[in-house]
Amino acid sequence: MPRSMWKGAISFGLVHIPVDMYPAVDNKGLDLTMLDRRDFSPVGFKRYNKGNGKEVSWDDIVKGYEYTSGEYVVLSDEDLRRANPEATQTIDILAFVDAEDVSLLYFEQPYYLAPGKGGDKVYALLRETLRKAGKIGIARVVIRVKQHLAALVCVGDTIVMNTLRYADEIRDAGDLKIPTADDKKAAITDKELKMAMALVQGMAEDWDPEQYHDTYREDVMALIEKKVKAHQTKTITMPEPGEPKRETGKVIDLVSLLQASLGKKPGRAAADDEDDDDEPPPPKKRRPAAEDEDEEEAPPPRARKAAAHGTDRVAASGAAPKRKTATKAAAKPAARKTAAKSTGAPSTAAPRRRKAA
């Protein structure tokens, strides 16, 4: 069990609830040490006296406030406590408000509140009251040397105190170029909104925080293990020359992007109706396989002499005959021959033409 970082009481009206405060988060960042690249030795920082340059141990360090240039008022932990004993020992609830009225922009750092000795019943009373009323408590609390605004929220069976930022700590977004609802440059069509809603609905699922984790940290740790196994612990990797940079700020067709996100192929144009985008293209008309083969393999017919056959003037003139006509003409004798065999009739196929003398 972690050690409590603060002991005091929750106060509202005449009710006091003894509580212990515990950190609710465990930051799992990458703990990287600064090294001297010449010999890879760790780089340290010294606490030193700026007057004589000598190093100072933690036991000799006290806090002070500079009230004028070069002059300080020394403040011990006891001085800070005596300045306002009640503020340093009490989470003072000022009001109860609807949770949705407090923007997420104000929430800063969560802490668990556990009941202190003898405070189980009043702790449970406040918890159930918050749950039944659907409210959160807005309070003031001093942690270390700073007074915080805080929200007391019922999370399961635990009361969580989440420190809040003050209004004057939130920067005004008025100076940012944010498109308004009537901005013509950012006008949203009904089709775009409908497709975006379909995408959101398709990705909707129940909140499960266990499925999310720091994949970047895992990838970096895997890279570290890989370098250790390869005995490349002292290798400094530099960017490769000519490596393409990632393009940003590129204007993209929003409809095509939404269609791709929905697993569809981009439409012919952004202005097409949704029904047109979903309609499959008409199938291509294919010729019979036998006909295609005849067109590719059948050689062009030889040109007959114009004097012998008047009907072959086009061929004699040097113009290329149509392949499809030649194919049909070549197919007719074969059909007659097949018919003759089936009926027993003599063949009516034309005799082979003798070579011209």
C-alpha positions in Angstrom: 0.0 0.0 0.0 1.5 3.4 -0.9 2.3 5.9 1.7 -0.3 8.8 2.1 1.0 12.1 0.9 -1.5 14.2 2.9 -3.7 13.8 5.9 -6.6 16.0 6.8 -10.4 16.2 6.5 -13.2 16.9 4.1 -15.4 19.7 5.4 -18.9 20.8 4.3 -21.3 22.5 6.7 -20.5 21.1 10.1 -19.5 17.7 8.8 -15.8 16.7 9.0 -14.6 13.5 7.3 -11.1 12.4 8.2 -9.3 11.3 5.0 -5.9 10.3 3.7 -4.8 11.4 0.3 -2.9 9.1 -2.2 -1.7 9.7 -5.7 -4.0 8.2 -8.2 -1.6 8.0 -11.2 1.7 6.4 -11.8 3.5 8.2 -14.6 5.3 5.6 -16.8 7.4 7.9 -19.0 10.8 6.9 -20.4 13.4 7.6 -17.8 16.3 8.7 -20.0 19.7 9.8 -18.5 21.7 12.5 -20.1 25.2 11.2 -21.1 28.4 12.9 -22.3 28.7 11.7 -25.9 32.5 11.7 -25.7 32.7 8.9 -23.1 29.0 8.1 -22.4 29.4 9.0 -18.7 26.2 10.3 -16.9 25.9 14.1 -16.7 25.0 15.2 -13.1 23.8 18.5 -11.6 25.1 20.0 -8.4 23.3 22.1 -5.9 25.8 24.8 -5.1 26.1 28.0 -3.2 26.1 30.8 -5.8 28.1 33.0 -3.3 31.1 30.7 -2.8 30.5 28.0 -5.4 30.5 25.2 -2.9 28.1 22.3 -3.1 25.2 22.3 -0.6 23.6 19.2 0.9 19.8 18.8 1.2 19.9 19.1 5.0 21.2 22.7 4.6 18.6 23.9 2.1 15.7 26.0 3.3 13.0 27.9 1.3 12.8 31.6 1.0 10.8 34.4 -0.7 12.7 37.2 -2.4 10.9 40.3 -1.2 13.5 42.7 -2.8 16.5 42.1 -5.0 18.9 39.9 -3.2 16.9 39.9 0.1 14.9 36.9 1.2 12.3 36.0 3.9 13.0 32.4 5.1 9.9 30.2 5.3 10.0 26.9 7.0 7.3 24.2 6.6 6.0 25.2 10.0 5.7 28.9 8.9 3.7 27.8 5.9 1.4 25.7 8.1 0.8 28.4 10.7 -0.1 31.0 8.0 -3.5 29.2 7.7 -3.7 26.0 9.6 -7.3 25.2 8.5 -6.4 25.6 4.8 -3.5 23.3 5.0 -5.4 20.5 6.8 -8.9 20.7 5.2 -10.6 20.0 1.9 -13.2 22.7 2.2 -16.2 22.1 0.0 -17.6 25.4 -1.3 -20.5 24.2 -3.5 -22.1 21.2 -5.3 -22.5 21.5 -9.1 -23.5 19.3 -12.0 -20.6 17.4 -13.4 -21.4 18.3 -17.0 -21.1 22.0 -16.2 -17.3 21.7 -15.5 -15.3 21.5 -18.7 -12.7 18.8 -19.0 -10.3 21.7 -19.8 -10.2 22.5 -16.0 -9.3 19.0 -14.7 -5.6 18.6 -13.8 -4.5 15.9 -11.4 -6.5 13.1 -9.7 -5.9 11.9 -6.1 -7.6 9.1 -4.2 -9.3 10.0 -0.9 -9.5 7.1 1.6 -11.3 7.4 5.0 -9.1 8.1 8.0 -9.5 6.5 11.4 -13.2 6.5 12.4 -14.3 8.1 9.2 -15.9 5.2 7.4 -19.5 6.0 7.9 -19.4 9.8 7.1 -17.2 8.9 4.1 -19.8 6.5 2.8 -22.5 9.1 3.5 -20.8 11.7 1.3 -20.1 9.2 -1.4 -23.7 8.0 -1.6 -25.0 11.6 -1.5 -22.8 12.6 -4.4 -24.0 9.5 -6.3 -27.7 10.0 -5.6 -27.6 13.8 -6.3 -25.5 13.4 -9.5 -23.3 16.3 -8.3 -19.6 16.9 -7.7 -18.2 18.9 -4.9 -16.1 22.0 -5.7 -13.5 22.6 -2.9 -10.3 24.4 -2.0 -7.2 22.5 -0.7 -3.6 23.4 0.0 -1.1 20.9 -1.2 2.5 21.8 -0.3 2.7 25.5 -0.9 -0.1 26.1 -3.4 -3.9 26.3 -2.9 -5.8 24.4 -5.4 -9.4 24.4 -6.6 -10.6 20.8 -6.6 -13.6 18.6 -7.6 -14.7 15.7 -5.5 -16.1 13.0 -7.8 -17.6 9.7 -6.9 -15.8 6.9 -8.9 -17.2 3.6 -8.0 -16.8 3.3 -4.2 -14.0 5.8 -4.0 -14.1 9.6 -3.7 -11.6 11.0 -6.1 -10.3 14.6 -5.6 -9.3 16.1 -8.9 -7.4 19.4 -8.8 -8.8 22.0 -11.1 -7.1 24.8 -13.0 -8.3 28.3 -12.1 -10.1 30.3 -14.8 -7.2 32.7 -15.2 -4.9 29.8 -15.9 -6.8 28.8 -19.0 -5.6 30.7 -22.1 -8.2 32.4 -24.2 -8.8 30.7 -27.5 -10.2 33.9 -29.1 -6.9 34.7 -30.8 -6.9 31.3 -32.6 -8.3 31.0 -36.1 -11.2 28.6 -35.3 -13.8 28.2 -38.1 -17.3 29.3 -37.0 -20.6 27.6 -37.8 -21.4 30.1 -40.5 -17.9 30.2 -42.1 -18.3 29.6 -45.8 -14.7 28.2 -46.1 -15.6 25.4 -43.6 -19.1 24.8 -44.8 -20.2 21.2 -44.2 -22.5 19.5 -46.7 -25.2 17.1 -45.6 -23.4 14.3 -47.4 -20.2 14.9 -45.6 -21.9 15.0 -42.3 -23.9 11.8 -43.0 -20.7 10.0 -44.0 -18.9 11.3 -40.9 -21.8 10.1 -38.7 -21.6 6.7 -40.3 -17.9 6.5 -39.6 -18.4 7.5 -35.9 -21.2 5.0 -35.5 -19.1 2.3 -37.1 -16.3 3.0 -34.6 -18.5 3.3 -31.6 -17.8 0.9 -28.7 -18.0 0.7 -24.9 -15.2 2.4 -23.0 -12.6 -0.1 -21.9 -9.4 1.6 -20.6 -7.6 -1.7 -20.3 -7.3 -2.0 -24.0 -5.3 1.2 -24.4 -1.6 1.4 -23.5 1.5 3.3 -24.4 2.6 1.6 -27.6 5.3 4.2 -28.3 7.0 3.4 -25.0 6.8 -0.3 -25.8 8.3 0.2 -29.2 11.2 2.2 -27.7 11.8 -0.5 -25.1 11.9 -3.1 -27.8 14.4 -1.0 -29.7 16.5 -0.8 -26.6 16.5 -4.5 -26.1 17.4 -5.0 -29.8 20.4 -2.7 -29.5 21.5 -4.5 -26.3 21.4 -7.9 -28.0 23.2 -6.6 -31.0 25.9 -5.0 -28.8 25.2 -1.6 -30.3 24.8 0.2 -26.9 27.3 2.9 -27.9 26.0 3.3 -31.5 24.5 6.7 -32.2 21.9 6.3 -35.0 21.8 9.3 -37.3 19.0 10.1 -39.9 19.6 8.6 -43.3 20.4 11.2 -46.1 17.6 11.9 -48.5 15.0 10.4 -46.2 11.6 11.8 -47.3 9.9 14.1 -44.9 6.3 13.5 -43.9 4.0 15.9 -45.8 1.6 17.9 -43.6 -1.0 20.5 -44.3 -2.0 18.9 -47.6 -5.5 19.6 -48.8 -7.4 16.4 -49.3 -10.9 15.8 -50.8 -13.0 15.3 -47.7 -15.5 13.0 -49.4 -12.9 10.7 -50.8 -11.2 10.6 -47.4 -14.4 9.7 -45.6 -15.2 7.1 -48.3 -11.8 5.5 -47.8 -12.3 5.5 -44.1 -15.6 3.7 -44.5 -13.9 1.1 -46.7 -15.3 2.4 -50.0 -13.6 3.4 -53.2 -13.5 7.2 -53.8 -16.3 8.4 -56.0 -15.9 10.0 -59.4 -16.3 13.5 -57.9 -17.1 15.0 -54.6 -20.4 16.4 -56.0 -21.8 13.0 -56.9 -24.8 11.8 -55.0 -24.4 9.1 -52.4 -26.6 6.7 -54.5 -24.3 7.2 -57.5 -21.2 6.4 -55.4 -22.7 3.2 -54.1 -24.1 2.0 -57.5 -21.7 -0.5 -59.1 -20.5 0.2 -62.6 -22.3 -1.6 -65.5 -20.6 -4.8 -66.6 -18.5 -4.7 -69.7 -20.0 -6.5 -72.7 -17.7 -9.4 -73.8 -17.7 -11.1 -77.1 -17.9 -14.9 -77.2 -14.6 -16.6 -76.5 -14.6 -18.4 -79.8 -15.2 -15.1 -81.7 -12.3 -13.4 -79.8 -9.9 -16.3 -80.7 -10.9 -16.1 -84.3 -10.3 -12.4 -84.4 -6.8 -12.8 -83.0 -5.7 -16.0 -85.0 -7.5 -15.8 -88.3 -5.3 -14.2 -91.0 -6.7 -11.5 -93.2 -8.2 -13.0 -96.5 -6.2 -12.6 -99.6 -7.5 -10.0 -102.1 -9.1 -11.4 -105.2 -8.6 -10.0 -108.6 -11.2 -7.3 -109.4 -11.7 -8.7 -112.9 -12.7 -12.1 -111.7 -15.0 -11.1 -108.9 -16.7 -7.8 -108.9 -17.8 -8.1 -105.3 -14.2 -7.9 -104.1 -13.5 -4.3 -105.3 -12.9 -3.1 -101.8 -10.2 -5.8 -101.2 -8.6 -5.1 -104.6 -8.5 -1.4 -103.9 -6.1 -2.1 -101.0 -8.4 -1.2 -98.0 -8.2 -3.6 -95.1 -11.2 -5.9 -94.7 -13.1 -6.0 -91.4 -11.9 -8.9 -89.2 -15.4 -9.6 -87.9 -16.8 -10.1 -91.4 -14.0 -12.4 -92.3 -14.5 -14.4 -89.1 -18.2 -14.9 -89.8 -17.5 -15.9 -93.4 -15.0 -18.4 -92.3 -17.4 -19.8 -89.7 -20.2 -20.5 -92.2 -18.5 -23.3 -94.1 -17.7 -25.0 -90.8 -21.4 -24.8 -89.8 -22.6 -26.2 -93.1 -20.1 -29.1 -92.9 -21.3 -29.9 -89.4 -24.9 -29.8 -90.6 -24.2 -32.1 -93.6 -22.6 -34.7 -91.4 -25.5 -34.8 -89.0 -28.1 -35.1 -91.9 -26.1 -37.3 -94.2 -26.4 -34.8 -97.0 -23.5 -34.2 -99.3 -21.2 -31.4 -98.4 -21.9 -28.0 -100.0 -18.7 -26.5 -99.0 -17.1 -24.5 -101.7 -14.0 -26.2 -103.3 -10.6 -24.8 -102.6 -9.6 -22.0 -104.9 -6.7 -22.6 -107.2 -3.7 -20.4 -107.0 -3.8 -17.6 -109.5 -1.7 -18.4 -112.6 
